Amino acid sequence: MKKILIISSLLFTFVNANTNQSYDSALKSFKEGNYQKAYEILDSLAYEKSNNTLVNFYLGRSAYELGNYEYASSVYERILFNEPNNAEVKIELAQTYLKMKLYEQALNEFKSVSNEDIPLNLKEVVNEKIKSLESTNKNSTLNTSLLFGIMYDSNVNSSSDSKTFDIYSPILDTNITVDNNSKEQSATIFQVAAPILHRYRVSDDFILNTTIVPLFMKYNNFKEKDLHVLSLNVSPTVYKSDYSYSLGVLYDLVYSGHEKYQSNYYLNPSYKKILSEDLLYTTSLKLGKVNYTGEKERSSNHYSFLNSLRYSSEQFGIFNFSLLLGKELRLYTERTDVSREFYSLSLQNSYNIFDDSILRTSISYKKTDYLDDDINYQSKRENKSYNYSVAFHKPISESLSLKVGGKIIDLNSNHDSYEYDKYILNTNLSYSF
């Protein structure tokens, strides 16, 4: 009898070790993108460990990646039968329902997850899915919000801290030294914005998105800098299972110091592709015209090309890396500070802290090369700008949220009169209707 027990114990240990090895092998295959091999191993393991959450989870994920959505949904439902509050599995099930075009079931799962205690950055993604699905089920939806903010700008005129400049004198045909008479001045800025988003469903996969954003910024002691901006974006968008494309038509009307300052027009074709459950790729073009009302000689044609990649990590939050390439070409020949080429790199992160709050950080670099010789320096200007920002976002209620943040800007130039640095502090309250 004792020998039988020993043999049984050894046999159980051997089988369990083999099972663990098989699971590790399946997980390795899954991470390497060999979903078929992972599926075959996990499918056989599921018979032995039908209640093992990890085995079933990666079995469902493998089936999903192979396009076997019905089987994947049945596996996720099996997990939820034993663990009805497993938010991660609910999200996977909702995503699977979307692939199966079971939009009502997907909406119900996403709504169920939104009520769970999940990280705030994940909750934002889930709420975006809910809004998108609700707009799909309705022909017309309207979302509005109201933002009140206060900002502090340490160098509102972007004045250089250089005391003197060496510039070219055409009369003397040589460089001369002049004093810098501008001084750094700070300002407090009051801000009000009221974004309005309207979505009209033309068909199941074709939605007309319209965004209107009125913005008001009032500067204390600098009335001439007060801004009144109206931005309009009409964007017909086609949505497919894992990608979307749109053609945005943009218009900006800007008043500065209570006088008409700019009216700008753009075309903005865009393409988004879901590369995996963690990766979203976006590319877009922006083609348009920048029109200055009072200073027409500053007007230009604008061309830019954006590429961005968003990565979601359970451990480190959401990362967004972007590369922007662009050019502006002057429409008139009077000025030498209009035509330029530029590129910028930026990295942003949204990280969930304190369960219900998000810390957003970003760093960016921009290089601008002007195409014409500057009159005062007799050479082409080159600017390098470094921006660093941090913001803390906390919901106060379902509709009200608070944001507190700051930004540091450091601009370096081979023409010292254009160099400056500043910091900006801001606080705002946002209320969604």
Buried (B, 14 or more C-beta within 10 A) or exposed (E): EEEEEEEEEEEEEEEEEEBEEBBEBBBEBBEEEBBEBBBBBBBEBBEEBEEBBBBBBBBBBBBBBBEBBEBBBBBBEBBBEEBEEBBBBBBBBBBBBBBBEBBEBBBBBBBBBBEBEBBBBBBBBBBEBBBBBBBBEEEEBEBEBEBEBEBBBBBBBBBBEBEEBBBBEEEEEEBEEEEBEBEBEBBBBBBBBBBBBBBBBEEEEEBBBBBBBBBBBBBEEBEEBBBBBBBEBBBBBBBEEEBBBBBBBBBBBBBBBEEEBBBBBBEBBBEBBBEEEEEBBBBBBBBBEBBBBEEEEBBBBBBBBBEBBBBBEEEEBBBBBBBBEBBBEBBEEEBBBBBBBBBBEBEBBBBBBEEEBBBBBBBBEBEBBBBBEBEBBEEBBBBBBBBBBBBBBBBEEEEEBBBEBBBBBBBBBBBBBBBBBBBBBBBBBBBBE
